[in-house]
Amino acid sequence: TGSGQQSVTGVEASDDANSYWRIRGKSDSSCQRGTPVKCGKAIRLTHVNTGKNLHTHHFPSPLSNNQEVSAFGDDGEGDDLDFWIVQCSGTYWEREDAVRFKHVGTEVFLSITGEQYGHPIRGQREVHGMAAANHHNYWKAMEGVFIKPSLDPAKHDEL
């Protein structure tokens, strides 16, 4: 059910190679690779293996009937519904901090609750958007690399 776009699911394993997302800036503004991510900044999250962006829109999610979250676009190019605001407690998103992602277009929070899929993705949890901030919307980076900015003034599309 839903939009027919690629599902986004969650797993408990922190070392799942299919769970890697690249943090990118907005498509209409460049940012230097390695620049710290400011709290309150709009970002895109691009799935490393598929090149699709984390996306949401006004479709009900298949299990919880919250708002569907999907993977959308090609090679990191999508649309205006791919932007999320990083909500964190300090000036910058620190790796050890739990953060929230609030969708720019629909104002839902990226969330995961207990709903699990059966066949063909048994045991994976539904990722969806929820209207209210709560304990289901906190996310924490489990792996990651911070790339120190180079002295080269060339601009990149990644943070």
Residue pairs with C-beta under 8 A, 6 or more apart in sequence:
1 60
1 62
2 59
2 60
2 61
2 62
2 68
2 70
3 57
3 59
3 68
3 70
5 55
5 68
5 70
5 71
5 72
6 50
6 52
6 70
6 71
6 72
7 62
7 70
7 71
7 117
7 121
8 54
8 69
8 70
8 71
8 127
9 117
9 121
9 124
9 125
9 126
9 127
10 19
10 112
10 124
10 125
10 126
10 127
11 19
11 123
11 124
11 125
13 19
14 142
14 143
15 142
15 143
17 49
18 49
20 47
20 48
20 49
20 143
21 45
21 46
21 47
21 48
21 54
22 45
22 46
22 47
22 48
22 76
22 158
23 37
23 43
23 44
23 45
23 158
23 159
24 43
24 44
24 45
24 46
24 76
24 157
24 158
24 159
25 31
25 43
25 44
25 157
25 158
25 159
26 42
26 43
26 44
26 83
27 44
27 77
27 157
30 155
30 156
30 157
31 155
31 156
31 157
31 158
31 159
32 149
32 155
32 156
33 147
33 149
33 150
33 156
33 158
33 159
34 146
34 147
34 148
34 149
34 150
34 159
35 149
35 159
36 92
36 93
36 146
36 159
37 43
37 86
37 92
37 93
37 159
38 86
38 91
38 92
38 93
39 86
39 87
39 88
39 89
39 90
39 91
39 92
39 93
39 99
40 85
40 86
40 87
41 85
41 86
42 83
42 84
42 85
42 104
43 83
43 84
43 85
43 86
43 159
44 53
44 54
44 76
44 78
44 82
44 83
44 84
45 53
45 54
45 84
45 101
46 52
46 53
46 54
46 76
47 53
47 54
47 71
50 71
51 73
51 74
51 75
51 76
52 71
52 72
52 73
52 74
52 78
53 71
53 72
53 73
53 76
53 78
53 82
54 69
54 71
54 82
54 84
54 101
54 110
55 69
55 70
55 71
55 72
55 73
55 78
55 79
55 81
55 82
56 67
56 68
56 69
56 70
56 81
56 103
56 105
56 106
56 108
56 110
56 129
57 67
57 68
57 70
57 81
57 105
57 106
58 67
58 106
59 67
59 68
60 66
60 67
60 68
61 67
61 68
61 69
61 126
61 128
61 129
62 68
62 126
63 115
63 116
63 117
63 126
63 128
64 113
64 115
64 126
64 128
66 108
66 111
66 128
66 129
66 130
67 106
67 108
67 128
67 129
67 130
67 131
68 128
68 129
69 110
69 127
69 128
69 129
72 78
72 79
72 81
72 82
73 79
73 82
76 157
80 104
80 105
81 103
81 105
81 106
83 103
83 104
83 105
84 101
84 102
84 103
84 104
84 110
85 101
85 102
85 103
85 104
86 93
86 99
86 100
86 101
87 99
87 100
87 101
87 102
88 94
88 97
88 99
88 100
89 97
90 97
93 99
95 141
95 144
95 146
96 140
97 140
98 138
98 139
98 140
99 138
99 139
99 140
100 109
100 110
100 133
100 137
100 138
100 139
101 109
101 110
101 137
101 139
102 108
102 109
102 110
103 109
103 110
103 129
106 129
107 131
108 129
108 130
108 131
109 129
109 130
109 131
109 132
109 133
109 134
109 137
110 127
110 129
110 137
110 139
111 127
111 128
111 129
111 130
111 134
111 136
111 137
112 125
112 126
112 127
112 128
112 136
113 125
113 126
113 128
113 136
114 125
115 125
115 126
116 122
116 123
116 124
116 125
116 126
117 123
117 124
117 125
117 126
130 136
130 137
